[in-house]
Amino acid sequence: MRRISASRSLGVTTLGAALLSLASQGASAQMSCEQISTETLGVIGVEVTSKRAVAESETLPAHCEINALTAQRVGEDGWDYAVNFQINLPDDWNGDFVHQFNGGNDGSVNPATGPLLSGNRERTALGRGYAVLSSDAGHNGSAQNAEAGLAAGSRFGLDPEARSFYGYKTVEVLTPIAKQIIHNFYGDDPRYSYGVGCSNGGRHGMVTASRLGDAYDGFLVGAPGFNLPKAAVQHALDVQQLSSLNSDIQKSLTDEDRLLVASAVLHACDALDGLEDSLVSDTAACQATFDIDNYVCPEGQTDACIAPEKAEVLKTIHAGPMDRKGNPLYSDWAWDSGIAGSDWRFWKISSGIPPWGGNPLIAVMGSSSLAQVFTTPPTKVDGTPEELINFLLDFDIANDGDQIYARRGKFHESAMAFMTPPDAKNPKMKKFERGGGKMIIFHGVADPVFSYNDTVNWYNRLDENYRGEADKFVKLYPVPGMNHCAGGPATDDFDLFSKLVDWVESGNEPQAVTASIAAGNGERFSDWSEDRTRKLCPYPQVARYQGGDPESAESFSCE
């Protein structure tokens, strides 16, 4: 059993460690929330901005909610910066700590409840008695709303230090601070420390495992954007290709078009796992089998087939962006029936949100992030829907895509340096592995934002480095049909956090995990039962039908 002590966490050489009080407090009775102040909390460099005792509710236990800040400074762009955070300390503490890694561009302190991911919104770490930390990653995403409009959330990218805090420094600062607060409040150190997040939050988890490998015992990582700057270049490719079909990107691919592609994938791949059930479980075999050209409309036909120009666009998108020499700038993508999911449309085609002009999320947050955070030097963009989509349309992928690796002047770290795990190309996570750490990753095969194939390729490199035994400390669970973090025609309700905890604390290596359709996910295909369950298998195993009830996970085995 692995125990992380406050003294061990203080061994990490970070700004956060330097801010802590050097005096170690002895064990004492648990503090009350009413006692909390900057002075009584006793962590140098941390200012308490508010505290309140929160009564027990139907979903959360009674707890002390502390809001605070640290690392205050004035940026080179003239704006005020700080790391704002919230830590919730349950009255009936289970003795452990969860760092909630948030998604998107961060920029706000999401309530520190510790969502345990998948499509189930009810499971939380706080609800299970964990002390939970959440932060804004060192910048206020709404501070420049009046000036920057829709580009405000990424305007922090004009300040080089804010970029670094977003990428990795905030976690380095807050990890020892959070553990010291827990120690001072409860009079004891957390027994086990976990990091949990999806999307950018999953990226935070992978970066932290590489940079602070001995500070956490386990990570639950969903749909990780660990190559986020590369994925941002993909946004430009998507918009340019889709706009070639229609100058109004929102009319480029209809729901019917995407359903036709999903039907073609199912026609080619559905039976590869032993059962035609409108779900492709054997993703690898499908990539070798499916050829969209086999479903292109012959001359003179327009019904029940894919228009040739749309097939070409989808092939280019699925191949990923290339530099001027034809080398990949990101990754290719898996063909999956989840392309019919509404989240795929929301990210790539149309959001339906009026202030965004109805444009997809990649043409709003994605565009401003590529311009202001992920390329060097940054480009200050106006925050109108028109200007943001035009930036992507005008972005020279072949010649300027390598700006994600650039450094210039005061921007001494490239986007790839501050956003990605230091060992992303050759993953080893030595300190994390040697300390007995465990990680579970899940990724929707039909994720429209971060390529599932990119995650698989990372895992294969890790497995090579550990001579085929990476699964001794890292498990990857593909989720067929699932879009970004949840949703899509998929069984997207699963509890991998419990499996992680059991692995970390009891040594029980996770195997198959049962998944169901999350409440509120109305995207199942018409031939699915609403009670359908499926087994999620650790990669490279595949859930194969063995006979019996086709709607039950018990009829499948991982092989």
C-alpha positions as CSV (number, residue, x, y, z in Angstrom):
1,M,0.0,0.0,0.0
2,R,1.5,3.3,-1.1
3,R,1.2,6.3,1.2
4,I,1.9,9.9,0.1
5,S,2.9,12.2,3.0
6,A,3.0,15.9,3.1
7,S,6.8,15.8,3.6
8,R,7.1,13.8,0.4
9,S,5.1,16.2,-1.6
10,L,7.2,19.1,-0.3
11,G,10.2,17.5,-2.0
12,V,8.8,18.7,-5.3
13,T,10.8,21.8,-6.3
14,T,8.1,24.2,-7.4
15,L,6.8,27.6,-6.6
16,G,4.1,26.0,-4.6
17,A,6.6,24.3,-2.3
18,A,8.4,27.5,-1.8
19,L,5.2,29.2,-0.7
20,L,4.5,26.7,2.1
21,S,5.2,27.3,5.7
22,L,8.5,25.6,6.8
23,A,7.0,24.9,10.2
24,S,5.3,21.5,10.3
25,Q,2.2,21.6,12.4
26,G,1.7,18.7,14.7
27,A,-1.4,16.5,14.7
28,S,-4.4,18.3,16.1
29,A,-8.2,18.2,16.2
30,Q,-10.0,18.9,13.0
31,M,-10.6,22.6,12.4
32,S,-14.1,24.0,12.0
33,C,-15.0,26.0,8.9
34,E,-15.7,29.0,11.1
35,Q,-12.1,29.0,12.2
36,I,-10.7,29.3,8.6
37,S,-8.9,32.5,7.7
38,T,-5.7,33.4,5.9
39,E,-3.9,33.4,9.2
40,T,-5.4,30.3,10.7
41,L,-5.0,28.2,7.6
42,G,-1.3,29.1,7.9
43,V,0.0,28.5,4.3
44,I,2.5,31.2,3.2
45,G,1.4,32.9,0.0
46,V,-2.2,31.7,0.1
47,E,-5.0,34.3,0.7
48,V,-8.4,33.0,1.8
49,T,-11.1,35.0,-0.1
50,S,-14.1,33.2,1.4
51,K,-15.2,30.2,3.4
52,R,-18.5,28.7,4.2
53,A,-19.9,25.7,5.9
54,V,-22.1,23.8,3.4
55,A,-24.9,21.6,4.8
56,E,-25.5,18.1,3.6
57,S,-27.6,17.8,0.5
58,E,-29.1,14.9,-1.5
59,T,-25.9,14.5,-3.5
60,L,-23.1,16.0,-1.4
61,P,-22.0,15.6,2.2
62,A,-21.6,18.5,4.7
63,H,-18.3,20.2,4.0
64,C,-16.2,23.3,4.3
65,E,-15.8,25.2,1.1
66,I,-12.7,27.4,1.0
67,N,-12.0,29.8,-1.9
68,A,-8.5,31.2,-2.0
69,L,-5.8,32.5,-4.3
70,T,-2.0,32.4,-4.6
71,A,0.8,33.4,-7.0
72,Q,-0.5,36.9,-7.6
73,R,1.3,38.9,-10.2
74,V,1.0,41.5,-13.0
75,G,1.5,39.9,-16.4
76,E,3.7,41.3,-19.2
77,D,0.4,42.1,-21.0
78,G,-0.5,44.5,-18.1
79,W,-3.3,42.3,-16.7
80,D,-3.6,41.0,-13.1
81,Y,-3.0,37.3,-12.7
82,A,-3.4,34.8,-9.8
83,V,-4.1,31.1,-9.3
84,N,-7.7,31.1,-7.9
85,F,-8.8,27.8,-6.4
86,Q,-11.5,26.1,-4.3
87,I,-11.0,23.2,-2.0
88,N,-13.9,21.4,-0.4
89,L,-13.2,19.5,2.8
90,P,-15.9,17.1,3.9
91,D,-16.8,16.9,7.6
92,D,-16.7,13.1,7.3
93,W,-13.4,12.9,5.4
94,N,-12.4,9.5,3.9
95,G,-8.7,10.4,4.3
96,D,-7.9,10.9,0.6
97,F,-7.5,13.7,-1.9
98,V,-8.7,14.3,-5.5
99,H,-7.3,17.1,-7.7
100,Q,-10.1,17.9,-10.2
101,F,-8.5,18.9,-13.5
102,N,-10.9,21.1,-15.5
103,G,-11.4,21.2,-19.3
104,G,-11.4,23.7,-22.1
105,N,-9.2,26.8,-21.7
106,D,-9.7,26.6,-17.9
107,G,-10.1,30.3,-16.8
108,S,-12.8,29.7,-14.1
109,V,-13.0,27.8,-10.8
110,N,-15.5,25.0,-11.4
111,P,-17.1,23.8,-8.2
112,A,-14.8,21.4,-6.5
113,T,-17.1,18.4,-6.5
114,G,-14.8,16.1,-8.4
115,P,-16.9,14.6,-11.2
116,L,-15.8,11.0,-11.8
117,L,-16.3,11.3,-15.5
118,S,-18.2,9.2,-18.2
119,G,-21.8,10.2,-19.1
120,N,-22.9,9.8,-15.5
121,R,-23.1,13.2,-13.8
122,E,-24.1,12.0,-10.4
123,R,-20.8,10.3,-9.3
124,T,-18.5,12.7,-7.5
125,A,-15.4,12.4,-5.4
126,L,-16.8,14.9,-2.8
127,G,-19.9,12.7,-2.6
128,R,-17.6,9.8,-1.7
129,G,-15.9,11.8,1.1
130,Y,-12.7,13.0,-0.7
131,A,-11.2,16.4,-0.2
132,V,-11.4,18.0,-3.6
133,L,-9.4,20.8,-5.3
134,S,-10.4,22.8,-8.4
135,S,-8.7,25.9,-10.0
136,D,-8.8,28.3,-12.9
137,A,-5.2,27.3,-14.0
138,G,-3.9,30.7,-13.3
139,H,-6.0,33.1,-15.4
140,N,-9.5,34.6,-15.4
141,G,-11.1,33.7,-18.7
142,S,-13.7,36.4,-18.6
143,A,-11.4,39.3,-17.5
144,Q,-11.1,40.6,-21.0
145,N,-14.7,40.0,-22.2
146,A,-15.5,43.6,-23.1
147,E,-12.5,44.0,-25.3
148,A,-12.0,40.4,-26.6
149,G,-15.5,39.0,-27.0
150,L,-15.4,35.4,-27.9
151,A,-11.6,35.4,-27.9
152,A,-11.5,36.4,-24.2
153,G,-11.1,32.9,-22.9
154,S,-7.7,32.5,-24.6
155,R,-6.4,36.1,-24.5
156,F,-4.2,35.1,-21.6
157,G,-2.0,33.5,-24.2
158,L,-0.5,36.9,-24.9
159,D,1.3,36.6,-21.6
160,P,4.1,34.0,-21.6
161,E,3.9,33.1,-17.9
162,A,0.1,32.6,-18.1
163,R,0.8,30.1,-20.9
164,S,3.1,28.2,-18.6
165,F,0.6,28.3,-15.7
166,Y,-2.1,27.0,-17.9
167,G,0.1,24.2,-19.2
168,Y,1.7,22.8,-16.1
169,K,2.7,25.3,-13.4
170,T,-0.6,25.7,-11.7
171,V,-0.7,22.0,-10.8
172,E,2.9,22.3,-9.6
173,V,2.0,25.2,-7.4
174,L,-1.3,23.8,-6.0
175,T,-0.4,20.2,-5.3
176,P,1.7,20.9,-2.2
177,I,-0.5,23.8,-1.2
178,A,-3.6,21.6,-1.2
179,K,-1.9,18.9,0.8
180,Q,-0.7,21.4,3.3
181,I,-4.3,22.8,3.7
182,I,-5.6,19.3,4.2
183,H,-3.0,18.6,6.8
184,N,-3.6,21.8,8.6
185,F,-7.4,21.4,8.6
186,Y,-7.6,17.7,9.5
187,G,-4.4,17.4,11.4
188,D,-3.4,14.5,9.1
189,D,-2.0,14.0,5.6
190,P,-4.0,12.5,2.8
191,R,-3.4,8.8,2.5
192,Y,-3.8,8.6,-1.3
193,S,-3.9,11.4,-3.9
194,Y,-5.7,11.1,-7.2
195,G,-6.0,13.3,-10.3
196,V,-9.2,13.2,-12.4
197,G,-10.0,15.0,-15.6
198,C,-11.3,14.7,-19.2
199,S,-10.2,16.6,-22.3
200,N,-7.8,19.3,-21.3
201,G,-8.3,17.9,-17.8
202,G,-7.1,14.6,-19.1
203,R,-4.1,16.4,-20.6
204,H,-3.4,17.9,-17.1
205,G,-3.4,14.4,-15.7
206,M,-0.9,13.0,-18.2
207,V,1.4,16.1,-17.9
208,T,1.3,15.8,-14.1
209,A,2.1,12.1,-14.2
210,S,5.2,12.9,-16.2
211,R,6.3,16.0,-14.3
212,L,5.1,15.2,-10.7
213,G,5.2,11.4,-10.8
214,D,5.7,10.9,-7.1
215,A,3.0,13.4,-5.9
216,Y,0.0,11.3,-7.0
217,D,-1.0,7.7,-6.6
218,G,-3.4,7.4,-9.4
219,F,-4.9,9.2,-12.4
220,L,-8.3,8.8,-14.2
221,V,-7.7,10.3,-17.6
222,G,-10.5,10.8,-20.2
223,A,-10.2,11.8,-23.8
224,P,-6.8,13.3,-23.2
225,G,-5.7,16.3,-25.3
226,F,-2.1,15.6,-24.5
227,N,-1.1,16.9,-27.9
228,L,-3.5,19.8,-27.7
229,P,-1.5,22.2,-29.9
230,K,-1.4,19.6,-32.7
231,A,-5.1,19.0,-32.4
232,A,-5.7,22.8,-32.7
233,V,-4.0,22.6,-36.2
234,Q,-6.5,20.0,-37.0
235,H,-9.3,22.6,-36.4
236,A,-7.9,24.6,-39.2
237,L,-7.9,21.6,-41.5
238,D,-11.5,20.7,-40.5
239,V,-12.8,24.2,-41.2
240,Q,-11.0,24.6,-44.5
241,Q,-12.1,21.3,-45.8
242,L,-15.8,21.6,-44.7
243,S,-15.9,25.1,-46.1
244,S,-14.9,23.7,-49.5
245,L,-18.3,22.0,-49.5
246,N,-20.3,25.1,-48.5
247,S,-19.0,28.5,-47.6
248,D,-21.4,28.3,-44.7
249,I,-19.7,25.5,-42.7
250,Q,-23.0,24.8,-40.9
251,K,-24.4,23.5,-44.1
252,S,-21.4,21.4,-45.1
253,L,-22.4,18.1,-43.7
254,T,-26.0,17.4,-42.8
255,D,-27.2,15.0,-40.1
256,E,-28.3,12.7,-42.9
257,D,-24.8,12.8,-44.4
258,R,-23.2,11.8,-41.1
259,L,-25.8,9.1,-40.6
260,L,-25.0,7.7,-44.1
261,V,-21.3,7.5,-43.1
262,A,-22.2,5.8,-39.8
263,S,-24.3,3.3,-41.7
264,A,-21.5,2.6,-44.1
265,V,-19.1,2.0,-41.2
266,L,-21.6,-0.4,-39.6
267,H,-22.1,-2.2,-42.9
268,A,-18.4,-2.8,-43.2
269,C,-17.5,-3.4,-39.6
270,D,-20.4,-4.2,-37.3
271,A,-20.1,-8.0,-37.5
272,L,-16.3,-8.1,-36.9
273,D,-16.8,-8.6,-33.2
274,G,-19.2,-11.5,-33.8
275,L,-22.6,-9.7,-33.6
276,E,-24.4,-7.1,-35.7
277,D,-25.6,-4.8,-33.0
278,S,-25.0,-1.3,-34.5
279,L,-21.8,-1.0,-32.5
280,V,-18.2,-1.5,-33.8
281,S,-16.2,-3.1,-31.0
282,D,-13.3,-4.2,-33.1
283,T,-11.9,-0.8,-34.0
284,A,-8.5,-2.0,-35.3
285,A,-10.1,-4.5,-37.7
286,C,-12.5,-1.8,-38.8
287,Q,-9.8,0.6,-39.8
288,A,-8.3,-2.2,-42.0
289,T,-11.6,-3.1,-43.5
290,F,-13.6,0.1,-44.1
291,D,-13.1,2.1,-47.3
292,I,-15.4,5.0,-47.7
293,D,-14.9,4.9,-51.5
294,N,-17.0,1.7,-51.5
295,Y,-20.0,3.8,-50.5
296,V,-19.6,6.8,-52.8
297,C,-22.5,7.6,-55.1
298,P,-22.0,6.3,-58.7
299,E,-22.7,8.8,-61.4
300,G,-26.4,9.6,-61.6
301,Q,-27.2,8.3,-58.1
302,T,-27.8,10.5,-55.1
303,D,-29.8,8.4,-52.7
304,A,-28.5,6.0,-50.0
305,C,-24.9,6.8,-50.8
306,I,-22.2,9.4,-50.0
307,A,-21.5,12.3,-52.4
308,P,-18.0,11.9,-53.8
309,E,-16.9,15.4,-52.8
310,K,-18.0,14.8,-49.2
311,A,-16.2,11.5,-49.1
312,E,-13.0,13.2,-50.2
313,V,-13.4,15.9,-47.5
314,L,-13.9,13.2,-44.9
315,K,-10.9,11.3,-46.0
316,T,-8.7,14.4,-45.8
317,I,-10.1,15.2,-42.3
318,H,-9.5,11.6,-41.1
319,A,-6.0,11.6,-42.5
320,G,-5.1,14.7,-40.3
321,P,-3.0,17.8,-41.2
322,M,0.3,17.6,-43.0
323,D,3.3,19.9,-43.3
324,R,4.8,21.1,-46.5
325,K,6.8,17.8,-46.9
326,G,3.7,15.7,-46.3
327,N,4.7,14.7,-42.7
328,P,1.8,14.4,-40.2
329,L,1.3,17.5,-37.9
330,Y,-1.1,15.6,-35.7
331,S,-2.7,12.1,-36.2
332,D,-5.1,10.2,-38.3
333,W,-8.5,9.4,-36.9
334,A,-10.6,6.3,-36.5
335,W,-13.7,5.6,-38.6
336,D,-16.5,4.9,-36.2
337,S,-20.3,5.0,-36.3
338,G,-20.3,7.6,-33.6
339,I,-19.8,10.2,-36.4
340,A,-23.6,10.4,-36.2
341,G,-23.4,11.7,-32.7
342,S,-24.6,15.3,-32.0
343,D,-21.4,16.1,-30.2
344,W,-19.5,15.5,-33.4
345,R,-21.8,18.0,-35.1
346,F,-21.4,20.5,-32.1
347,W,-17.6,20.5,-32.3
348,K,-17.1,20.4,-36.1
349,I,-20.2,21.6,-37.9
350,S,-22.7,23.7,-36.0
351,S,-23.2,24.6,-32.3
352,G,-26.6,26.2,-32.7
353,I,-25.5,28.9,-30.2
354,P,-26.6,32.4,-31.4
355,P,-23.7,34.4,-29.8
356,W,-21.3,32.1,-31.7
357,G,-23.1,32.7,-34.9
358,G,-24.1,29.1,-34.7
359,N,-20.5,28.1,-35.6
360,P,-19.0,24.9,-34.2
361,L,-16.8,25.0,-31.1
362,I,-13.6,24.5,-33.1
363,A,-14.3,27.8,-34.9
364,V,-14.7,29.7,-31.6
365,M,-12.6,28.3,-28.7
366,G,-10.5,26.3,-31.1
367,S,-9.7,29.2,-33.3
368,S,-8.9,31.7,-30.6
369,S,-6.7,29.1,-28.8
370,L,-4.7,28.3,-31.9
371,A,-4.2,32.0,-32.6
372,Q,-3.4,33.2,-29.1
373,V,-2.1,30.3,-27.1
374,F,-0.7,27.5,-29.3
375,T,1.3,29.4,-31.9
376,T,4.3,31.6,-31.4
377,P,4.3,34.5,-31.7
378,P,0.6,34.7,-30.7
379,T,-1.8,36.4,-33.0
380,K,-4.3,38.7,-31.2
381,V,-7.7,38.0,-32.8
382,D,-11.0,39.8,-32.6
383,G,-13.6,37.9,-30.9
384,T,-16.4,37.9,-33.5
385,P,-17.7,34.7,-35.1
386,E,-16.6,36.0,-38.5
387,E,-13.0,36.9,-37.5
388,L,-12.5,33.7,-35.6
389,I,-13.6,31.4,-38.5
390,N,-11.6,33.5,-40.9
391,F,-8.5,32.9,-38.9
392,L,-8.8,29.2,-39.4
393,L,-9.7,29.6,-43.1
394,D,-6.6,31.7,-43.6
395,F,-4.2,29.6,-41.5
396,D,-1.4,28.2,-43.7
397,I,-1.3,24.6,-42.3
398,A,1.6,23.4,-44.4
399,N,3.9,26.3,-43.8
400,D,2.8,27.7,-40.4
401,G,1.7,24.5,-38.6
402,D,5.1,24.2,-37.1
403,Q,4.5,27.4,-35.1
404,I,3.3,25.2,-32.3
405,Y,7.0,24.3,-31.8
406,A,8.3,27.9,-32.1
407,R,9.9,30.0,-29.4
408,R,10.5,33.7,-29.8
409,G,11.7,36.5,-27.5
410,K,9.9,36.5,-24.2
411,F,8.0,33.4,-25.3
412,H,10.8,31.1,-24.3
413,E,8.6,27.9,-24.2
414,S,6.9,26.6,-27.3
415,A,3.2,25.5,-27.0
416,M,4.4,21.9,-27.4
417,A,6.8,22.4,-24.4
418,F,4.3,23.9,-22.0
419,M,1.2,21.9,-23.0
420,T,2.4,18.3,-23.5
421,P,4.0,15.7,-21.2
422,P,7.8,16.2,-21.5
423,D,8.1,12.5,-22.6
424,A,5.1,12.5,-24.9
425,K,7.1,11.3,-27.9
426,N,8.9,8.5,-25.9
427,P,6.6,8.0,-22.9
428,K,8.0,6.3,-19.8
429,M,6.7,8.2,-16.8
430,K,9.6,6.6,-14.9
431,K,9.1,8.3,-11.5
432,F,5.3,7.6,-11.6
433,E,5.8,3.9,-12.5
434,R,8.7,3.3,-10.0
435,G,6.6,4.8,-7.2
436,G,3.8,2.3,-7.9
437,G,1.4,4.8,-9.5
438,K,-1.5,3.6,-11.6
439,M,-3.4,5.3,-14.5
440,I,-6.6,4.5,-16.3
441,I,-7.3,6.2,-19.6
442,F,-10.6,6.0,-21.5
443,H,-11.2,7.5,-24.9
444,G,-14.3,7.6,-27.2
445,V,-13.4,6.1,-30.6
446,A,-15.6,8.7,-32.2
447,D,-14.1,11.7,-30.3
448,P,-14.3,14.7,-32.7
449,V,-11.8,16.8,-30.8
450,F,-8.8,14.6,-29.9
451,S,-7.9,11.6,-32.0
452,Y,-8.4,8.2,-30.4
453,N,-5.7,6.9,-32.7
454,D,-3.3,9.4,-31.2
455,T,-3.9,8.0,-27.7
456,V,-3.5,4.5,-29.0
457,N,-0.2,5.4,-30.7
458,W,1.0,6.9,-27.4
459,Y,0.0,3.8,-25.5
460,N,1.8,1.5,-28.0
461,R,5.0,3.5,-27.6
462,L,4.6,3.3,-23.8
463,D,4.1,-0.5,-24.1
464,E,7.2,-0.9,-26.3
465,N,9.2,1.0,-23.6
466,Y,8.0,-1.5,-21.0
467,R,8.5,-4.5,-23.2
468,G,4.8,-5.3,-23.5
469,E,4.0,-4.7,-19.8
470,A,2.7,-1.2,-19.8
471,D,-0.6,-2.5,-18.6
472,K,1.0,-3.2,-15.3
473,F,0.5,0.4,-14.4
474,V,-1.5,2.0,-17.3
475,K,-4.8,0.7,-18.8
476,L,-6.5,2.1,-21.9
477,Y,-10.2,1.6,-22.4
478,P,-11.6,2.4,-25.8
479,V,-15.3,3.3,-25.8
480,P,-16.8,2.5,-29.2
481,G,-19.3,5.0,-30.6
482,M,-18.6,7.6,-27.9
483,N,-17.9,11.2,-28.7
484,H,-15.9,13.6,-26.6
485,C,-15.8,12.5,-22.9
486,A,-19.4,11.2,-23.2
487,G,-22.4,11.0,-25.5
488,G,-22.9,9.6,-28.9
489,P,-24.4,6.2,-29.8
490,A,-22.5,4.5,-27.0
491,T,-22.6,2.8,-23.7
492,D,-21.1,5.8,-21.9
493,D,-22.0,5.3,-18.3
494,F,-19.1,3.5,-16.5
495,D,-17.3,3.8,-13.2
496,L,-13.6,3.6,-13.9
497,F,-12.6,5.6,-10.8
498,S,-13.7,2.7,-8.4
499,K,-11.5,0.4,-10.5
500,L,-8.6,2.8,-10.2
501,V,-8.9,3.1,-6.4
502,D,-9.1,-0.7,-6.1
503,W,-6.0,-1.0,-8.2
504,V,-4.0,1.6,-6.3
505,E,-5.1,0.7,-2.8
506,S,-5.7,-3.1,-3.0
507,G,-3.6,-4.2,-6.0
508,N,-6.6,-5.5,-7.9
509,E,-5.7,-5.1,-11.6
510,P,-8.8,-3.9,-13.6
511,Q,-10.1,-6.0,-16.4
512,A,-13.5,-5.8,-18.2
513,V,-15.7,-2.9,-17.0
514,T,-19.5,-3.0,-17.5
515,A,-20.9,0.1,-19.3
516,S,-24.6,1.1,-19.8
517,I,-26.3,4.0,-21.6
518,A,-26.1,7.1,-19.5
519,A,-29.3,8.8,-18.4
520,G,-30.1,11.6,-20.8
521,N,-28.2,10.1,-23.7
522,G,-30.9,9.7,-26.3
523,E,-28.6,8.9,-29.2
524,R,-28.8,5.1,-29.2
525,F,-29.6,3.6,-32.6
526,S,-33.2,2.4,-33.0
527,D,-32.3,-1.3,-32.7
528,W,-30.7,-0.8,-29.2
529,S,-32.5,-1.6,-26.0
530,E,-32.5,1.3,-23.5
531,D,-31.1,-1.2,-21.0
532,R,-28.2,-2.3,-23.2
533,T,-24.9,-3.0,-21.4
534,R,-21.5,-3.7,-22.9
535,K,-18.1,-4.7,-21.7
536,L,-15.3,-2.1,-22.0
537,C,-12.1,-4.0,-22.5
538,P,-8.6,-2.9,-21.8
539,Y,-6.7,-2.3,-25.0
540,P,-5.9,-4.2,-27.1
541,Q,-8.6,-6.7,-26.1
542,V,-12.0,-6.5,-27.9
543,A,-15.4,-7.4,-26.6
544,R,-16.5,-10.4,-28.6
545,Y,-20.0,-11.9,-28.6
546,Q,-20.2,-15.4,-27.1
547,G,-23.9,-16.0,-27.5
548,G,-26.9,-15.2,-25.3
549,D,-28.8,-12.0,-24.8
550,P,-27.4,-9.6,-27.4
551,E,-28.3,-6.6,-25.2
552,S,-26.3,-7.8,-22.2
553,A,-22.6,-7.4,-21.4
554,E,-22.6,-10.9,-20.0
555,S,-22.9,-12.2,-23.5
556,F,-19.4,-10.8,-24.4
557,S,-15.9,-11.6,-23.3
558,C,-12.7,-9.6,-23.7
559,E,-10.3,-11.3,-26.1
